Amino acid sequence: MRRILFSHSLIKPLVAGLLIAASVPPWGFWPCAFIGIAVLDSSLANKSAKKRFGRGFLTGLAWLLPSTFWMIDLTPPGWIAAALIHSSFLALGMALLPPKKGRQLALIGVMTLVEFARWRFPFGGVPLATIPIGQASGPIAPVAKVAGPLLIVAITTAVGCFISSIIRTPKKAMKTLFLTVLLVVGVGTITVVAPDGHEVENINVAVVQGGGPQRTRATPTGAAIVFANQVSATENVKTPVDLVVWPENVVNPDPDLPEPDRNPSRLYADDARLTLENISQSLDTVIAAGWFHQDPEDVTSNLNYVEVIEPEGQIAGRFNKVRTVPFGEFVPLRSFVERFAKDSLPARDVRPGTEPAVIETSLGKLGIVISWEVFFEERAREAADHQAQIILNPTNGASYWLTQVQSQQIASSQLRAIETGRWVLQSAPTGFSAIIDPSGKVLNRTGISEQAVVQATVGLRSGSTWYTKIGILPMLLISLILFAVGRRPHFFKRN
């Protein structure tokens, strides 16, 4: 039966890619990733470099095209281009593997390096539909606090290789099973003893979702409606409350005009700030809200930032988004790309910030990771490294079709919570909004399009995890060593 199912050279890599895709939210069948890696490994055994390249490429396409389908609402050409580029990363990695001895050890290193590469390149990377995102609700997610998301990639690949070995060489099943048990026990022990910080104070928080239809586009009159929805939802916040979190760019004002020249259907910055000050004073709370508007100092750029207002109405500080979205907030190679898709591109790039991802408030230091930034593990780590006691993730997925990017963002927030040992508060205008504890458990999550307020008592936390101390470099070095050792077949020859 097995030979019939996998007789055609194309089927194995396609099945492998589809299985890995199935592990990623919104499907989230996390065991599928282990089986997908097993199928991929078995498809590479004893094959030439050319065939390994082709099978790696097919696996990448079957993995990435369905799991990043949401990108067609952002940039259809970018969706195809990202899948082709990142599939070529995987293809090259598979071509570099040895065909026999050492292949699986090298595969663990290569898969980890390939995932890291696509999180960073090109144009800053596209860390979506990743192996760690697929494992965010699985049993190995807690290892992220030990060495970050790359350790999840390495362990997932190792388990897949063990499954492949058992299927391909049943006579060695007991040996493989024994090694698997050792791996599980060892990793489990390390995870239990690894620190994850400690609570220093409890506060009452409210995450506010204004609601509205998906695929909402930014328009001048629409900005006033979105803002009004947020204000209306905030009226349902129960007091006492210490911190209120609004989503990304729900304060999207027109440039200020003299009062007689204003359009009553538009939102203006001074009116918006006065409203926020009144809310903070009436609720006696710190409020964090996302702003988006043209840069008054550079009319060719936009600004995307979070501003925090204290209970007395004064501004505690603001954080400008550092990691901006390619083709959504900035256009790489703009002069070239505009020849083909000018009408679907943003007219101005967002000017990225340069400051650390924290704002000092009367509650303590708030870590700010705006929308897209939550997919990049170093952003939350930077916040925790600067003594942030809680992580806020204001976001806006209202313009996207389906719920792929929103559900993957929840999974990314889970990983960032585990990695930093901090509570994460995710707020979106139309969903999903959520409160996530330091173990990565989603305590509350809203539905799509509903107007809702999610409230809870959470902890401000101090201390570091191993990952916030060491970062991602150790796993990169380990991955390179695994690849290098696996590439030396004579190392495995018996004396």
ABEGO torsion letter per residue (X at the ends): XAAAAAABAAAAAAAAAAAAAAABOAAGBAAAAAAAAAAAAAAABGBBAAAAAAAAAAAAAAAAAAAAAAAAAABAAAAAAAAAAAAAAAAAAAAABBABBGAAAAAAAAAAAAAAAAAAOBGGEBBBGBAAAAAAABAAAAAAAAAEAAAAAAAAAAAAAAAAAAAABAAAAAAAAAAAAAAAAAAAAAAAABBAEBBABBBBBBBBBAEEBBGBBBBAAAAAAAAAAAAAAAAABBOBBABBBBBBGABBBBBBBBAAABBAABBBAAAAAAAAAAAAAAAGBBBBBBBBBBBAABAABBBBBBBBBBAAGBBAEBBBBABBBBGAABBBGAAAAAAAAAAABBABBBBBBABBBBBBBAAEBBBBBBEAAAABAAAAAAAAAAGBABBBBBBBAAABBEAAAAAAAAAAAAAAAAAAGBBBBBBBAAOBBBBBBAAGBBABBBBBGBBBBBBBBBBBBBEBBAAAAAEAAAAAAAAAAAAAAAABAAAABBX
